[in-house]
Amino acid sequence: MIGIAKSDVPETLVGILAENKKSKEVVEVIIETISFCSLYWPIANKFASMGVLKDLVLFIGENIDFWT
């Protein structure tokens, strides 16, 4: 996880999520990957500073039927 924290992976995941909000398959994989990466505090902090948590909450709130 240290390698991921020091890489551009978190930023790349956020970028891919922003570009592919219409693709259910891509969004599911990206959200799952973000959640696993967030188990490591430095990466979770990086995501928080990028505002991805707010974006995820808004996305989920706007797409309730997306998850069924």
N, CA, C and O atoms as CSV, one atom per row, in Angstrom:
chain,resi,resn,atom,element,x,y,z
A,1,MET,N,N,0.815,-1.197,0.000
A,1,MET,CA,C,0.000,0.000,0.000
A,1,MET,C,C,0.857,1.258,0.000
A,1,MET,O,O,0.426,2.300,-0.494
A,2,ILE,N,N,2.050,1.175,0.541
A,2,ILE,CA,C,2.930,2.342,0.559
A,2,ILE,C,C,3.245,2.775,-0.870
A,2,ILE,O,O,3.286,3.966,-1.178
A,3,GLY,N,N,3.466,1.789,-1.733
A,3,GLY,CA,C,3.753,2.099,-3.132
A,3,GLY,C,C,2.597,2.819,-3.801
A,3,GLY,O,O,2.810,3.763,-4.562
A,4,ILE,N,N,1.383,2.384,-3.527
A,4,ILE,CA,C,0.204,3.044,-4.093
A,4,ILE,C,C,0.083,4.459,-3.546
A,4,ILE,O,O,-0.240,5.387,-4.287
A,5,ALA,N,N,0.339,4.624,-2.261
A,5,ALA,CA,C,0.244,5.952,-1.647
A,5,ALA,C,C,1.232,6.929,-2.266
A,5,ALA,O,O,0.937,8.118,-2.380
A,6,LYS,N,N,2.398,6.442,-2.664
A,6,LYS,CA,C,3.429,7.314,-3.234
A,6,LYS,C,C,3.297,7.474,-4.751
A,6,LYS,O,O,4.066,8.211,-5.369
A,7,SER,N,N,2.325,6.785,-5.346
A,7,SER,CA,C,2.158,6.834,-6.795
A,7,SER,C,C,1.011,7.784,-7.169
A,7,SER,O,O,0.439,8.470,-6.321
A,8,ASP,N,N,0.705,7.795,-8.447
A,8,ASP,CA,C,-0.414,8.595,-8.948
A,8,ASP,C,C,-1.704,7.792,-9.029
A,8,ASP,O,O,-2.678,8.251,-9.627
A,9,VAL,N,N,-1.726,6.605,-8.441
A,9,VAL,CA,C,-2.907,5.741,-8.519
A,9,VAL,C,C,-4.152,6.422,-7.941
A,9,VAL,O,O,-5.194,6.400,-8.596
A,10,PRO,N,N,-4.096,7.026,-6.746
A,10,PRO,CA,C,-5.310,7.671,-6.226
A,10,PRO,C,C,-5.863,8.741,-7.164
A,10,PRO,O,O,-7.070,8.802,-7.398
A,11,GLU,N,N,-4.994,9.572,-7.691
A,11,GLU,CA,C,-5.424,10.625,-8.601
A,11,GLU,C,C,-5.997,10.030,-9.889
A,11,GLU,O,O,-6.974,10.541,-10.436
A,12,THR,N,N,-5.386,8.959,-10.360
A,12,THR,CA,C,-5.866,8.299,-11.570
A,12,THR,C,C,-7.243,7.701,-11.362
A,12,THR,O,O,-8.102,7.807,-12.237
A,13,LEU,N,N,-7.468,7.070,-10.209
A,13,LEU,CA,C,-8.785,6.496,-9.913
A,13,LEU,C,C,-9.860,7.579,-9.904
A,13,LEU,O,O,-10.949,7.383,-10.443
A,14,VAL,N,N,-9.553,8.711,-9.296
A,14,VAL,CA,C,-10.515,9.810,-9.244
A,14,VAL,C,C,-10.789,10.332,-10.655
A,14,VAL,O,O,-11.933,10.628,-10.999
A,15,GLY,N,N,-9.752,10.443,-11.456
A,15,GLY,CA,C,-9.925,10.898,-12.831
A,15,GLY,C,C,-10.769,9.951,-13.658
A,15,GLY,O,O,-11.637,10.387,-14.415
A,16,ILE,N,N,-10.522,8.655,-13.520
A,16,ILE,CA,C,-11.304,7.659,-14.255
A,16,ILE,C,C,-12.761,7.703,-13.812
A,16,ILE,O,O,-13.666,7.606,-14.640
A,17,LEU,N,N,-12.989,7.849,-12.523
A,17,LEU,CA,C,-14.357,7.934,-12.008
A,17,LEU,C,C,-15.072,9.146,-12.591
A,17,LEU,O,O,-16.231,9.047,-12.996
A,18,ALA,N,N,-14.399,10.276,-12.636
A,18,ALA,CA,C,-15.003,11.502,-13.166
A,18,ALA,C,C,-15.349,11.374,-14.643
A,18,ALA,O,O,-16.341,11.944,-15.098
A,19,GLU,N,N,-14.551,10.639,-15.386
A,19,GLU,CA,C,-14.755,10.514,-16.829
A,19,GLU,C,C,-15.751,9.430,-17.222
A,19,GLU,O,O,-16.245,9.434,-18.350
A,20,ASN,N,N,-16.056,8.509,-16.324
A,20,ASN,CA,C,-16.867,7.342,-16.685
A,20,ASN,C,C,-18.109,7.170,-15.825
A,20,ASN,O,O,-18.483,6.041,-15.508
A,21,LYS,N,N,-18.746,8.248,-15.447
A,21,LYS,CA,C,-19.905,8.151,-14.558
A,21,LYS,C,C,-21.105,7.461,-15.195
A,21,LYS,O,O,-22.038,7.087,-14.485
A,22,LYS,N,N,-21.107,7.286,-16.487
A,22,LYS,CA,C,-22.237,6.642,-17.164
A,22,LYS,C,C,-22.060,5.134,-17.299
A,22,LYS,O,O,-23.022,4.429,-17.600
A,23,SER,N,N,-20.859,4.632,-17.082
A,23,SER,CA,C,-20.590,3.207,-17.232
A,23,SER,C,C,-20.678,2.516,-15.873
A,23,SER,O,O,-19.789,2.661,-15.034
A,24,LYS,N,N,-21.755,1.765,-15.669
A,24,LYS,CA,C,-21.976,1.102,-14.383
A,24,LYS,C,C,-20.813,0.185,-14.021
A,24,LYS,O,O,-20.382,0.161,-12.868
A,25,GLU,N,N,-20.299,-0.570,-14.993
A,25,GLU,CA,C,-19.217,-1.515,-14.714
A,25,GLU,C,C,-17.949,-0.792,-14.246
A,25,GLU,O,O,-17.298,-1.221,-13.293
A,26,VAL,N,N,-17.611,0.292,-14.913
A,26,VAL,CA,C,-16.404,1.044,-14.548
A,26,VAL,C,C,-16.583,1.679,-13.176
A,26,VAL,O,O,-15.685,1.601,-12.338
A,27,VAL,N,N,-17.724,2.302,-12.940
A,27,VAL,CA,C,-17.968,2.969,-11.657
A,27,VAL,C,C,-17.911,1.974,-10.508
A,27,VAL,O,O,-17.325,2.272,-9.468
A,28,GLU,N,N,-18.507,0.801,-10.673
A,28,GLU,CA,C,-18.478,-0.206,-9.606
A,28,GLU,C,C,-17.049,-0.609,-9.259
A,28,GLU,O,O,-16.695,-0.696,-8.083
A,29,VAL,N,N,-16.237,-0.852,-10.266
A,29,VAL,CA,C,-14.849,-1.266,-10.033
A,29,VAL,C,C,-14.046,-0.134,-9.390
A,29,VAL,O,O,-13.264,-0.383,-8.472
A,30,ILE,N,N,-14.223,1.080,-9.848
A,30,ILE,CA,C,-13.471,2.211,-9.294
A,30,ILE,C,C,-13.871,2.458,-7.840
A,30,ILE,O,O,-13.004,2.665,-6.992
A,31,ILE,N,N,-15.157,2.441,-7.545
A,31,ILE,CA,C,-15.595,2.657,-6.160
A,31,ILE,C,C,-15.066,1.560,-5.247
A,31,ILE,O,O,-14.626,1.835,-4.130
A,32,GLU,N,N,-15.108,0.325,-5.718
A,32,GLU,CA,C,-14.573,-0.785,-4.921
A,32,GLU,C,C,-13.069,-0.613,-4.695
A,32,GLU,O,O,-12.579,-0.845,-3.590
A,33,THR,N,N,-12.354,-0.217,-5.713
A,33,THR,CA,C,-10.905,-0.010,-5.583
A,33,THR,C,C,-10.600,1.137,-4.634
A,33,THR,O,O,-9.693,1.035,-3.808
A,34,ILE,N,N,-11.352,2.230,-4.745
A,34,ILE,CA,C,-11.163,3.360,-3.826
A,34,ILE,C,C,-11.423,2.906,-2.388
A,34,ILE,O,O,-10.689,3.286,-1.476
A,35,SER,N,N,-12.455,2.101,-2.186
A,35,SER,CA,C,-12.755,1.655,-0.815
A,35,SER,C,C,-11.643,0.780,-0.246
A,35,SER,O,O,-11.282,0.923,0.923
A,36,PHE,N,N,-11.095,-0.123,-1.058
A,36,PHE,CA,C,-9.993,-0.955,-0.576
A,36,PHE,C,C,-8.740,-0.129,-0.306
A,36,PHE,O,O,-8.069,-0.325,0.708
A,37,CYS,N,N,-8.429,0.780,-1.197
A,37,CYS,CA,C,-7.247,1.629,-1.006
A,37,CYS,C,C,-7.396,2.518,0.218
A,37,CYS,O,O,-6.408,2.852,0.872
A,38,SER,N,N,-8.631,2.900,0.529
A,38,SER,CA,C,-8.885,3.804,1.660
A,38,SER,C,C,-8.666,3.146,3.012
A,38,SER,O,O,-8.687,3.827,4.037
A,39,LEU,N,N,-8.457,1.839,3.036
A,39,LEU,CA,C,-8.154,1.166,4.296
A,39,LEU,C,C,-6.795,1.592,4.840
A,39,LEU,O,O,-6.528,1.461,6.035
A,40,TYR,N,N,-5.947,2.097,3.968
A,40,TYR,CA,C,-4.621,2.576,4.363
A,40,TYR,C,C,-4.730,4.085,4.570
A,40,TYR,O,O,-5.022,4.833,3.637
A,41,TRP,N,N,-4.489,4.520,5.808
A,41,TRP,CA,C,-4.746,5.905,6.204
A,41,TRP,C,C,-4.134,6.958,5.268
A,41,TRP,O,O,-4.850,7.889,4.899
A,42,PRO,N,N,-2.882,6.876,4.867
A,42,PRO,CA,C,-2.341,7.918,3.976
A,42,PRO,C,C,-3.110,8.043,2.653
A,42,PRO,O,O,-3.258,9.143,2.122
A,43,ILE,N,N,-3.594,6.925,2.130
A,43,ILE,CA,C,-4.365,6.986,0.883
A,43,ILE,C,C,-5.750,7.566,1.164
A,43,ILE,O,O,-6.253,8.374,0.382
A,44,ALA,N,N,-6.362,7.164,2.263
A,44,ALA,CA,C,-7.669,7.720,2.634
A,44,ALA,C,C,-7.566,9.228,2.814
A,44,ALA,O,O,-8.460,9.966,2.397
A,45,ASN,N,N,-6.500,9.683,3.422
A,45,ASN,CA,C,-6.275,11.111,3.615
A,45,ASN,C,C,-6.110,11.823,2.268
A,45,ASN,O,O,-6.608,12.931,2.075
A,46,LYS,N,N,-5.410,11.174,1.351
A,46,LYS,CA,C,-5.214,11.733,0.008
A,46,LYS,C,C,-6.559,11.862,-0.708
A,46,LYS,O,O,-6.842,12.891,-1.321
A,47,PHE,N,N,-7.384,10.818,-0.632
A,47,PHE,CA,C,-8.713,10.877,-1.242
A,47,PHE,C,C,-9.541,11.996,-0.617
A,47,PHE,O,O,-10.222,12.739,-1.324
A,48,ALA,N,N,-9.482,12.115,0.695
A,48,ALA,CA,C,-10.244,13.155,1.381
A,48,ALA,C,C,-9.800,14.543,0.942
A,48,ALA,O,O,-10.632,15.430,0.746
A,49,SER,N,N,-8.504,14.734,0.790
A,49,SER,CA,C,-8.011,16.054,0.378
A,49,SER,C,C,-8.375,16.375,-1.071
A,49,SER,O,O,-8.434,17.545,-1.448
A,50,MET,N,N,-8.619,15.345,-1.884
A,50,MET,CA,C,-9.043,15.557,-3.271
A,50,MET,C,C,-10.549,15.787,-3.369
A,50,MET,O,O,-11.039,16.160,-4.435
A,51,GLY,N,N,-11.288,15.575,-2.296
A,51,GLY,CA,C,-12.728,15.774,-2.294
A,51,GLY,C,C,-13.516,14.617,-2.860
A,51,GLY,O,O,-14.704,14.756,-3.151
A,52,VAL,N,N,-12.865,13.466,-3.022
A,52,VAL,CA,C,-13.553,12.322,-3.633
A,52,VAL,C,C,-14.677,11.793,-2.750
A,52,VAL,O,O,-15.654,11.252,-3.268
A,53,LEU,N,N,-14.567,11.931,-1.462
A,53,LEU,CA,C,-15.610,11.424,-0.568
A,53,LEU,C,C,-16.923,12.174,-0.802
A,53,LEU,O,O,-17.996,11.572,-0.861
A,54,LYS,N,N,-16.820,13.481,-0.931
A,54,LYS,CA,C,-18.001,14.291,-1.217
A,54,LYS,C,C,-18.586,13.904,-2.572
A,54,LYS,O,O,-19.802,13.777,-2.715
A,55,ASP,N,N,-17.731,13.721,-3.551
A,55,ASP,CA,C,-18.185,13.338,-4.886
A,55,ASP,C,C,-18.878,11.980,-4.879
A,55,ASP,O,O,-19.887,11.796,-5.560
A,56,LEU,N,N,-18.343,11.027,-4.114
A,56,LEU,CA,C,-18.963,9.701,-4.029
A,56,LEU,C,C,-20.338,9.773,-3.381
A,56,LEU,O,O,-21.278,9.129,-3.847
A,57,VAL,N,N,-20.463,10.542,-2.321
A,57,VAL,CA,C,-21.754,10.681,-1.650
A,57,VAL,C,C,-22.765,11.318,-2.592
A,57,VAL,O,O,-23.906,10.864,-2.669
A,58,LEU,N,N,-22.363,12.358,-3.305
A,58,LEU,CA,C,-23.265,12.993,-4.267
A,58,LEU,C,C,-23.650,12.036,-5.377
A,58,LEU,O,O,-24.816,11.973,-5.766
A,59,PHE,N,N,-22.675,11.286,-5.895
A,59,PHE,CA,C,-22.943,10.341,-6.964
A,59,PHE,C,C,-23.923,9.272,-6.518
A,59,PHE,O,O,-24.880,8.971,-7.232
A,60,ILE,N,N,-23.698,8.697,-5.353
A,60,ILE,CA,C,-24.586,7.655,-4.832
A,60,ILE,C,C,-25.975,8.219,-4.561
A,60,ILE,O,O,-26.980,7.575,-4.861
A,61,GLY,N,N,-26.031,9.420,-3.993
A,61,GLY,CA,C,-27.323,10.051,-3.721
A,61,GLY,C,C,-28.118,10.335,-4.979
A,61,GLY,O,O,-29.343,10.219,-4.981
A,62,GLU,N,N,-27.437,10.704,-6.040
A,62,GLU,CA,C,-28.103,11.030,-7.301
A,62,GLU,C,C,-28.471,9.780,-8.099
A,62,GLU,O,O,-29.307,9.849,-8.999
A,63,ASN,N,N,-27.855,8.642,-7.779
A,63,ASN,CA,C,-28.039,7.431,-8.560
A,63,ASN,C,C,-28.465,6.252,-7.706
A,63,ASN,O,O,-27.883,5.171,-7.803
A,64,ILE,N,N,-29.466,6.447,-6.879
A,64,ILE,CA,C,-29.930,5.382,-5.997
A,64,ILE,C,C,-30.290,4.132,-6.798
A,64,ILE,O,O,-29.951,3.022,-6.389
A,65,ASP,N,N,-30.967,4.295,-7.923
A,65,ASP,CA,C,-31.367,3.152,-8.732
A,65,ASP,C,C,-30.189,2.485,-9.436
A,65,ASP,O,O,-30.328,1.374,-9.949
A,66,PHE,N,N,-29.049,3.137,-9.467
A,66,PHE,CA,C,-27.835,2.606,-10.092
A,66,PHE,C,C,-27.384,1.326,-9.408
A,66,PHE,O,O,-26.794,0.459,-10.053
A,67,TRP,N,N,-27.651,1.190,-8.115
A,67,TRP,CA,C,-27.126,0.077,-7.311
A,67,TRP,C,C,-28.079,-1.098,-7.243
A,67,TRP,O,O,-27.758,-2.098,-6.601
A,68,THR,N,N,-29.223,-1.022,-7.869
A,68,THR,CA,C,-30.165,-2.144,-7.803
A,68,THR,C,C,-30.095,-3.008,-9.039
A,68,THR,O,O,-30.822,-3.995,-9.144
